[in-house]
Amino acid sequence: MQKIGEECGVFGIWSPVRQNLAYMAYYALFALQHRGQEAAGIAVNDDGVFRYHRDLGLVHEVFGKEKLDRLGEGHIAVGHTRYSTSGISNRSNAQPVVVRHIKGSMALCHNGNLVNSLELREELENEGCIFHSTTDTEVISYLITRARLHTASIEEAVNETVNRIHGAFSLVIMSPTKLIAVRDPHGFRPLCYGMCEDGSVVFASESCALDAVGAKLVRDLAPGEIVVADPNGVRSIKDHCGECRPSLCVFEYIYFARPDSVIDGSSVHEARLRAGSFLALEHPVQADVVIGVPDSGLDAALGFARQSGIPYGIGLLKNKYIGRTFISPGQAAREDLVKIKLNPIAETVKGKRVVLIDDSIVRGTTSQRIVKLVRDAGATEVHFRVSSPAFLNPCYYGTDIDSRENLIACQHTNEEIAKMIGADSLGYLSVESAKRLAKGVTSESGFDANGNVASYCAACFDGVYPTEVPESGKDRFEQKIPKEWLERHTKTN
């Protein structure tokens, strides 16, 4: 674990007229690619007929023109980009999850991680359910399907299912006639909705996906809210709103989200500028230039420079053409990947005292290589500043932090870490400041007007979990799935 893994991205669109929604979903998933690079999928509903495609790879690798044309036109579509926080990485775990049952069909996309997924899976298996994947998303699909058998509508089934699942879940669900969006009562993961000029209703993990399809942001879903779009219009179910204190993952602002997104009424770009400003106040230093590690460290570096008065410079250039398919021939080459992904601009750092801003330190190996790059380019001093607090605890809600053994801050002091990565000094953003990154958020979403501390989950930093957590590690299905099944499924899918 060199860096923290991204979240998943979900998207859905309901259109009053039949149109080519496959391409709309494709554009949106491109905008959400940063949230997951392992798999992608799209399902289109054409008058109750579901056509879908999903596979491992980046969005442009999974979908070419031929596949998008096959998905074709319809009234509803959903899409997903995946990063495997629950379940191994193979084709069977790609989303949307599509199920057909006695009362119709359903396609489900999920961002987050359930804390009671293993318990629910065992319950369902004992009742005869057969699972085809190792994801908690399939558990949710079974629960909704089972509830649908005795409820009058799909939204009632979804509402009932929310009572059973615990943890982080932002869902987009497609039925033969409806598009439904759900945000968990804690609001761990973002989910917003917008409107197109033609009356289409759009749901997405981030507002940047709305921009990609020409939709105007209406608002974020409130924690616990269920929103239904169908020919009768858009309506909200708030039975689960206010059940608990909102706990948006603060790392959405620090790293996960795109800087041009707005989450719960607050600009991600502005939040990162504030992170850099707070860093400059908490860890001042005498230096000649401030540079950021692309991409999420750049805004924080600009904020640090503005607050400190130290000039901002572009000191590292990122190769934008390296994706998950880059092949490194052997371990020796992998050790030098940072040199291929990042290249220093010597004119910016040569002979200067440099403040280097990054979004996080996990194991420290990547940070060590970046510091070496800057030193080799001629920097006389390198002062490392991190726009997040130190990771000290595992996350159970979808962030890829599953063991204290992999976290350098759990094993060493700041002084020791600075020495290990080759920096002259090291400073992390305080937990208190991390909880104050958002500004001017709306009261409807459950946050106060100033983005106060009570509105966030920062458990990976401070150990204060908003929910009960599994007794032994992350609640991941492969813990109790036979090794032979996993090996066979990984090889064949």
ZINORTA-V369418 format. One line per field, one symbol per residue. ss: DSSP state (H for helix, E for strand, - for the rest). psi: psi as a letter, one per 40 degrees, with the letter a starting at -180 (. if undefined). A space follows every 10 residues. Layout:
ss=???
psi=???
//
This chain:
ss=--------EE EEEEEEEEE- HHHHHHHHHH H-HHH---EE EEEEEE--EE EEEEEE--HH HH--HHHHHH H--EEEEEEE EE-------- HHH---EEEE E--EEEEEEE E--E--HHHH HHHHHH---- -----HHHHH HHHHHHHH-- ---HHHHHHH HH----E--E EEEEE---EE EEE------- -EEEE----- EEEE--HHHH HH---EEEEE -----EEEEE --EEEEE--- -------EE- HHHHHH---- -EE--EEHHH HHHHHHHHHH HH------EE EE---HHHHH HHHHHHHH-- -E---EEE-- ---------- HHHHH-HHHH HEEE-HHHH- --EEEEEE-- ----HHHHHH HHHHHH---- EEEEEE---- ---------- ---HHH-HHH ---HHHHHHH H---EEEE-- HHHH------ ---------- --HHHEE-HH HH-------- ------HHH- --HHHHHHHH HH-
psi=gdihiiaihi iihhheihig eddddddddd dedeehedii ihhhhgfehh hihiiiiide ddhidddddd daiadiiiih hhhgdhiigi deeiiihhih adeaihhhih hahiefdddd dddddeeeih ieifiedddd ddddddddde ieiddddddd ddddiiahhh ihhhadeihh ihhidefdii hiiiiideei hhiididddd ddefihhdii iiheihhhha eeahiihfde hedihifhhd edddddiide ihhfehhddd dddddddddd ddgiihidih iihideeddd ddddddddeh ihihehhhhe ehaeehhhgi dddddedddd dihihdddeh eihhhhhidi hcdedddddd ddddddeehd ihhhhhfiih heiiheeeig gehddehdee eiiddddddd efidihhihi ddddeedihf iiddeeiiee fideeihfde deehheiiii dgaighdede hhdddddddd de.
//
